[in-house]
Amino acid sequence: QVQLVESGGGLVQPGGSLRLSCAATGRIFNIYAMGWYRQAPGKQRELVATITSTGITNYGDSVKGRFTISRDGAKNTVYLQMNSLHPEDTAVYYCNVGGQGPTLIPQNYWGQGTQVTVSS
């Protein structure tokens, strides 16, 4: 029963900042990577940022230089600091964690999503 508890979404003005958090709870082991994806209405899900267990990061082109992903391995938590937000960043943001479930089979887990709305 792995759950990803997300927080930090909301409404923000263009140019503002938000910090998303996602904590993985339950029986998950040997997390390989954590990350954030987003999906806007009528669009495909897209990569926002990922971070591996060793700290290697990857960002979607549209957020490079504005967003920063980080993690706390001891807490199985991933963060996304979002600065200089644009209206185009408006989307549902989904946390994703890759690790091993109770069967030790690699498994990706998804959060329920948190709405980020950037609007004046």
TORPA-4810 file (N, C-alpha, C, O; in nm, 3 decimals):
<nodes>
NODE_1_0.083_-0.119_0.000_0.000_0.000_0.000_0.087_0.124_0.000_0.096_0.195_0.100_Q
NODE_2_0.148_0.147_-0.112_0.231_0.266_-0.128_0.142_0.383_-0.163_0.056_0.374_-0.250_V
NODE_3_0.164_0.491_-0.095_0.093_0.615_-0.124_0.193_0.727_-0.140_0.293_0.735_-0.069_Q
NODE_4_0.163_0.813_-0.233_0.242_0.933_-0.254_0.158_1.052_-0.209_0.054_1.082_-0.267_L
NODE_5_0.205_1.117_-0.106_0.132_1.229_-0.048_0.191_1.358_-0.101_0.304_1.394_-0.069_V
NODE_6_0.113_1.427_-0.181_0.157_1.549_-0.246_0.099_1.670_-0.176_-0.011_1.667_-0.121_E
NODE_7_0.176_1.776_-0.179_0.129_1.902_-0.122_0.200_2.017_-0.191_0.303_1.999_-0.256_S
NODE_8_0.144_2.135_-0.176_0.208_2.255_-0.224_0.145_2.320_-0.345_0.182_2.432_-0.381_G
NODE_9_0.052_2.253_-0.409_-0.012_2.312_-0.525_-0.105_2.425_-0.485_-0.139_2.442_-0.368_G
NODE_10_-0.146_2.499_-0.585_-0.237_2.609_-0.559_-0.237_2.710_-0.670_-0.189_2.684_-0.781_G
NODE_11_-0.290_2.825_-0.639_-0.300_2.935_-0.733_-0.190_3.036_-0.705_-0.168_3.075_-0.590_L
NODE_12_-0.122_3.077_-0.809_-0.013_3.172_-0.793_-0.013_3.269_-0.911_-0.054_3.234_-1.021_V
NODE_13_0.034_3.389_-0.887_0.045_3.489_-0.992_0.162_3.457_-1.084_0.260_3.396_-1.041_Q
NODE_14_0.153_3.498_-1.210_0.270_3.484_-1.297_0.393_3.548_-1.234_0.387_3.657_-1.178_P
NODE_15_0.504_3.478_-1.246_0.627_3.524_-1.184_0.645_3.477_-1.042_0.752_3.495_-0.983_G
NODE_16_0.542_3.418_-0.986_0.549_3.371_-0.849_0.616_3.236_-0.837_0.668_3.181_-0.933_G
NODE_17_0.612_3.185_-0.716_0.679_3.059_-0.685_0.589_2.967_-0.606_0.501_3.011_-0.531_S
NODE_18_0.612_2.840_-0.623_0.549_2.736_-0.545_0.650_2.627_-0.518_0.745_2.608_-0.595_L
NODE_19_0.630_2.557_-0.410_0.714_2.443_-0.378_0.626_2.322_-0.354_0.545_2.319_-0.262_R
NODE_20_0.644_2.222_-0.437_0.569_2.099_-0.425_0.649_1.997_-0.347_0.772_1.991_-0.357_L
NODE_21_0.579_1.919_-0.269_0.641_1.811_-0.194_0.566_1.682_-0.221_0.445_1.683_-0.244_S
NODE_22_0.637_1.573_-0.218_0.577_1.442_-0.236_0.652_1.343_-0.150_0.772_1.322_-0.166_C
NODE_23_0.581_1.282_-0.059_0.638_1.183_0.030_0.580_1.046_-0.001_0.459_1.028_-0.005_A
NODE_24_0.668_0.952_-0.023_0.627_0.814_-0.048_0.619_0.740_0.084_0.717_0.733_0.158_A
NODE_25_0.503_0.686_0.112_0.483_0.609_0.234_0.438_0.469_0.200_0.386_0.443_0.092_T
NODE_26_0.460_0.379_0.293_0.422_0.241_0.272_0.541_0.155_0.238_0.657_0.193_0.258_G
NODE_27_0.510_0.039_0.186_0.613_-0.061_0.160_0.674_-0.040_0.023_0.638_-0.106_-0.075_R
NODE_28_0.767_0.051_0.019_0.846_0.074_-0.101_0.992_0.069_-0.062_1.033_0.121_0.042_I
NODE_29_1.070_0.006_-0.147_1.210_-0.018_-0.116_1.298_0.019_-0.234_1.256_0.017_-0.350_F
NODE_30_1.420_0.052_-0.202_1.521_0.077_-0.304_1.470_0.169_-0.414_1.466_0.133_-0.532_N
NODE_31_1.431_0.287_-0.374_1.381_0.384_-0.470_1.492_0.419_-0.569_1.604_0.453_-0.531_I
NODE_32_1.458_0.408_-0.697_1.555_0.436_-0.803_1.554_0.583_-0.842_1.659_0.644_-0.865_Y
NODE_33_1.435_0.637_-0.850_1.421_0.773_-0.895_1.288_0.829_-0.848_1.194_0.755_-0.820_A
NODE_34_1.284_0.960_-0.840_1.162_1.031_-0.806_1.149_1.147_-0.902_1.248_1.199_-0.953_M
NODE_35_1.027_1.185_-0.926_1.012_1.295_-1.020_0.873_1.351_-1.024_0.782_1.309_-0.953_G
NODE_36_0.860_1.449_-1.113_0.735_1.518_-1.134_0.702_1.522_-1.282_0.789_1.548_-1.366_W
NODE_37_0.578_1.497_-1.312_0.525_1.510_-1.446_0.400_1.598_-1.437_0.342_1.616_-1.330_Y
NODE_38_0.362_1.652_-1.549_0.243_1.736_-1.547_0.160_1.714_-1.672_0.210_1.670_-1.776_R
NODE_39_0.034_1.746_-1.658_-0.057_1.733_-1.769_-0.157_1.848_-1.766_-0.228_1.868_-1.668_Q
NODE_40_-0.160_1.921_-1.874_-0.256_2.028_-1.890_-0.373_1.978_-1.973_-0.359_1.881_-2.048_A
NODE_41_-0.489_2.041_-1.959_-0.605_1.998_-2.037_-0.575_1.993_-2.187_-0.521_2.088_-2.243_P
NODE_42_-0.610_1.883_-2.249_-0.590_1.868_-2.391_-0.449_1.838_-2.433_-0.420_1.832_-2.553_G
NODE_43_-0.359_1.819_-2.339_-0.221_1.793_-2.371_-0.176_1.660_-2.313_-0.236_1.606_-2.220_K
NODE_44_-0.068_1.610_-2.369_-0.008_1.489_-2.318_0.068_1.516_-2.190_0.114_1.628_-2.165_Q
NODE_45_0.080_1.413_-2.110_0.164_1.423_-1.993_0.308_1.450_-2.035_0.356_1.391_-2.132_R
NODE_46_0.375_1.536_-1.964_0.512_1.568_-1.998_0.601_1.565_-1.875_0.558_1.586_-1.762_E
NODE_47_0.726_1.538_-1.902_0.826_1.539_-1.797_0.848_1.680_-1.745_0.860_1.775_-1.822_L
NODE_48_0.852_1.692_-1.615_0.894_1.816_-1.552_1.037_1.802_-1.503_1.126_1.877_-1.545_V
NODE_49_1.060_1.707_-1.415_1.193_1.685_-1.361_1.198_1.551_-1.292_1.099_1.503_-1.238_A
NODE_50_1.315_1.491_-1.296_1.338_1.367_-1.223_1.472_1.376_-1.151_1.560_1.454_-1.189_T
NODE_51_1.485_1.296_-1.049_1.611_1.287_-0.976_1.632_1.143_-0.936_1.541_1.079_-0.883_I
NODE_52_1.751_1.092_-0.960_1.781_0.954_-0.926_1.822_0.944_-0.780_1.838_1.044_-0.711_T
NODE_53_1.837_0.821_-0.736_1.878_0.798_-0.598_2.017_0.850_-0.569_2.053_0.871_-0.453_S
NODE_54_2.096_0.871_-0.673_2.229_0.925_-0.656_2.238_1.075_-0.682_2.346_1.133_-0.677_T
NODE_55_2.123_1.136_-0.710_2.121_1.280_-0.724_2.131_1.333_-0.864_2.142_1.454_-0.883_G
NODE_56_2.127_1.248_-0.964_2.131_1.293_-1.102_1.995_1.348_-1.140_1.893_1.282_-1.120_I
NODE_57_1.993_1.466_-1.195_1.868_1.533_-1.229_1.848_1.543_-1.379_1.943_1.544_-1.456_T
NODE_58_1.723_1.551_-1.416_1.684_1.571_-1.554_1.562_1.661_-1.556_1.469_1.642_-1.477_N
NODE_59_1.563_1.759_-1.646_1.454_1.855_-1.653_1.396_1.862_-1.792_1.466_1.848_-1.892_Y
NODE_60_1.267_1.885_-1.795_1.207_1.918_-1.922_1.256_2.052_-1.972_1.286_2.142_-1.892_G
NODE_61_1.265_2.066_-2.103_1.322_2.188_-2.160_1.247_2.313_-2.116_1.309_2.418_-2.097_D
NODE_62_1.119_2.303_-2.100_1.040_2.421_-2.071_1.058_2.473_-1.929_1.016_2.585_-1.899_S
NODE_63_1.118_2.394_-1.842_1.132_2.436_-1.702_1.277_2.456_-1.661_1.303_2.497_-1.548_V
NODE_64_1.369_2.428_-1.748_1.510_2.443_-1.714_1.541_2.587_-1.675_1.500_2.682_-1.742_K
NODE_65_1.613_2.600_-1.567_1.649_2.732_-1.518_1.547_2.794_-1.427_1.575_2.894_-1.362_G
NODE_66_1.429_2.737_-1.421_1.322_2.791_-1.337_1.283_2.697_-1.224_1.249_2.742_-1.114_R
NODE_67_1.287_2.569_-1.251_1.246_2.469_-1.153_1.369_2.396_-1.101_1.467_2.377_-1.173_F
NODE_68_1.362_2.354_-0.977_1.468_2.276_-0.917_1.408_2.158_-0.842_1.320_2.175_-0.758_T
NODE_69_1.456_2.041_-0.874_1.410_1.921_-0.806_1.516_1.880_-0.703_1.636_1.893_-0.726_I
NODE_70_1.469_1.831_-0.591_1.558_1.784_-0.487_1.491_1.669_-0.415_1.373_1.641_-0.435_S
NODE_71_1.566_1.604_-0.332_1.511_1.489_-0.262_1.570_1.476_-0.123_1.675_1.532_-0.092_R
NODE_72_1.500_1.403_-0.041_1.548_1.362_0.089_1.531_1.212_0.093_1.422_1.161_0.119_D
NODE_73_1.639_1.141_0.067_1.630_0.997_0.059_1.585_0.931_0.187_1.512_0.832_0.184_G
NODE_74_1.627_0.985_0.299_1.589_0.926_0.427_1.439_0.935_0.452_1.383_0.852_0.523_A
NODE_75_1.376_1.035_0.394_1.233_1.055_0.413_1.151_1.012_0.293_1.028_1.027_0.292_K
NODE_76_1.217_0.958_0.191_1.148_0.919_0.067_1.061_1.033_0.016_0.944_1.014_-0.020_N
NODE_77_1.120_1.149_0.012_1.047_1.269_-0.025_1.118_1.340_-0.139_1.241_1.349_-0.141_T
NODE_78_1.040_1.389_-0.232_1.092_1.467_-0.343_1.025_1.603_-0.343_0.906_1.615_-0.311_V
NODE_79_1.101_1.704_-0.379_1.051_1.840_-0.381_1.069_1.900_-0.520_1.157_1.861_-0.596_Y
NODE_80_0.985_1.993_-0.549_0.997_2.068_-0.673_0.978_2.215_-0.641_0.868_2.260_-0.611_L
NODE_81_1.087_2.289_-0.647_1.081_2.433_-0.630_1.056_2.497_-0.766_1.136_2.482_-0.858_Q
NODE_82_0.946_2.567_-0.778_0.906_2.627_-0.904_0.911_2.778_-0.890_0.836_2.837_-0.812_M
NODE_83_0.998_2.839_-0.965_1.012_2.984_-0.966_0.977_3.040_-1.102_0.972_2.968_-1.202_N
NODE_84_0.954_3.168_-1.105_0.924_3.238_-1.230_0.814_3.166_-1.308_0.829_3.139_-1.427_S
NODE_85_0.708_3.137_-1.241_0.602_3.059_-1.302_0.531_3.135_-1.413_0.506_3.256_-1.403_L
NODE_86_0.499_3.063_-1.517_0.426_3.116_-1.632_0.286_3.058_-1.635_0.263_2.951_-1.579_H
NODE_87_0.193_3.125_-1.699_0.061_3.064_-1.719_0.069_2.928_-1.787_-0.015_2.841_-1.763_P
NODE_88_0.168_2.910_-1.871_0.186_2.783_-1.940_0.224_2.669_-1.847_0.219_2.553_-1.885_E
NODE_89_0.263_2.703_-1.726_0.295_2.600_-1.627_0.170_2.544_-1.561_0.177_2.447_-1.485_D
NODE_90_0.057_2.602_-1.589_-0.068_2.555_-1.531_-0.095_2.412_-1.575_-0.100_2.383_-1.695_T
NODE_91_-0.112_2.325_-1.479_-0.133_2.184_-1.508_-0.158_2.111_-1.377_-0.142_2.166_-1.268_A
NODE_92_-0.196_1.987_-1.391_-0.196_1.897_-1.278_-0.058_1.833_-1.271_-0.011_1.775_-1.368_V
NODE_93_0.004_1.845_-1.158_0.138_1.792_-1.138_0.130_1.660_-1.063_0.069_1.651_-0.957_Y
NODE_94_0.192_1.560_-1.120_0.189_1.426_-1.064_0.327_1.385_-1.016_0.426_1.396_-1.088_Y
NODE_95_0.331_1.340_-0.895_0.454_1.284_-0.841_0.469_1.140_-0.888_0.372_1.066_-0.897_C
NODE_96_0.591_1.102_-0.918_0.620_0.966_-0.959_0.742_0.915_-0.884_0.842_0.985_-0.870_N
NODE_97_0.731_0.794_-0.835_0.841_0.730_-0.765_0.863_0.592_-0.822_0.768_0.514_-0.833_V
NODE_98_0.985_0.562_-0.857_1.021_0.430_-0.904_1.099_0.357_-0.798_1.198_0.407_-0.746_G
NODE_99_1.054_0.239_-0.765_1.119_0.160_-0.664_1.069_0.018_-0.666_1.009_-0.027_-0.764_G
NODE_100_1.093_-0.051_-0.559_1.049_-0.188_-0.545_0.933_-0.197_-0.447_0.939_-0.142_-0.337_Q
NODE_101_0.830_-0.265_-0.487_0.718_-0.290_-0.400_0.742_-0.411_-0.313_0.853_-0.464_-0.307_G
NODE_102_0.638_-0.455_-0.244_0.653_-0.570_-0.153_0.706_-0.696_-0.219_0.772_-0.777_-0.155_P
NODE_103_0.677_-0.712_-0.348_0.727_-0.829_-0.420_0.869_-0.811_-0.470_0.928_-0.903_-0.527_T
NODE_104_0.925_-0.693_-0.449_1.058_-0.655_-0.495_1.065_-0.640_-0.647_1.174_-0.631_-0.703_L
NODE_105_0.952_-0.638_-0.711_0.947_-0.613_-0.854_0.946_-0.462_-0.877_0.872_-0.390_-0.810_I
NODE_106_1.027_-0.414_-0.970_1.025_-0.271_-0.995_0.886_-0.220_-1.028_0.811_-0.282_-1.102_P
NODE_107_0.854_-0.107_-0.971_0.720_-0.054_-0.985_0.725_0.098_-0.981_0.797_0.158_-0.900_Q
NODE_108_0.649_0.158_-1.067_0.630_0.302_-1.064_0.500_0.335_-0.992_0.396_0.276_-1.019_N
NODE_109_0.509_0.429_-0.903_0.392_0.474_-0.829_0.364_0.619_-0.863_0.454_0.700_-0.883_Y
NODE_110_0.236_0.650_-0.868_0.193_0.783_-0.905_0.108_0.845_-0.796_0.025_0.778_-0.734_W
NODE_111_0.130_0.971_-0.774_0.043_1.045_-0.686_-0.089_1.078_-0.753_-0.106_1.056_-0.873_G
NODE_112_-0.181_1.129_-0.676_-0.312_1.164_-0.729_-0.310_1.293_-0.811_-0.404_1.321_-0.885_Q
NODE_113_-0.206_1.368_-0.796_-0.193_1.492_-0.868_-0.233_1.611_-0.783_-0.323_1.604_-0.700_G
NODE_114_-0.164_1.720_-0.806_-0.196_1.844_-0.739_-0.204_1.955_-0.843_-0.117_1.967_-0.929_T
NODE_115_-0.307_2.035_-0.834_-0.331_2.139_-0.933_-0.242_2.259_-0.907_-0.235_2.310_-0.795_Q
NODE_116_-0.175_2.302_-1.011_-0.100_2.426_-1.009_-0.161_2.518_-1.113_-0.167_2.485_-1.232_V
NODE_117_-0.206_2.633_-1.069_-0.267_2.729_-1.159_-0.191_2.860_-1.150_-0.176_2.918_-1.042_T
NODE_118_-0.142_2.906_-1.262_-0.068_3.031_-1.270_-0.153_3.129_-1.349_-0.170_3.114_-1.470_V
NODE_119_-0.205_3.227_-1.282_-0.298_3.319_-1.346_-0.301_3.451_-1.271_-0.286_3.455_-1.149_S
NODE_120_-0.320_3.557_-1.345_-0.337_3.688_-1.285_-0.484_3.721_-1.264_-0.517_3.829_-1.215_S
</nodes>
